[in-house]
Amino acid sequence: MKKSASTLLALCLTAICLQPARAADYIVAPTTASICNEHRVLSRIVSRFDYADDNLLHTGLAIADFSAIQQTRYEPRTEKNLVERHYCRAYANMTDNRSRPIWFLIEGDMGYAGIIGDNVEFCVAGLDPLRVYGADCKSLQ
């Protein structure tokens, strides 16, 4: 069930990403906000949430889709700050028909061994029992 839901989500996200962006999609830093909406970022979150639910949470939930995606903060790469960071927030619309706030961080060039792609960290409100990101996901806000 989760596999087919994930496949359906991937197809829906592809369709959404191919649509032109609306002005409301660019709340902060218009030239960089689109990274929060990127299919590769959102599908990575869905995949990692599925893994976390299967191995830790055991809720049977999955992320059906996302809404109200926006960038909340941008930290460019500088001489002192060697990692570019995009802080984003959205609502994760879950398979139980509840919409939960989700915060995520995209760190440029911090993927595998720091050379392949971006790192994505995320936290869904109420679904971080180990408080990896602090109470109420504070460290990603």
PyMOL commands that set and color helices and strands:
alter all, ss='L'
color gray80, all
select helices_A, chain A and resi 2-18+23-25+33-37+39-57+135-140
alter helices_A, ss='H'
color red, helices_A
select strands_A, chain A and resi 63-75+85-94+99-107+119-124
alter strands_A, ss='S'
color yellow, strands_A
deselect
rebuild
show_as cartoon
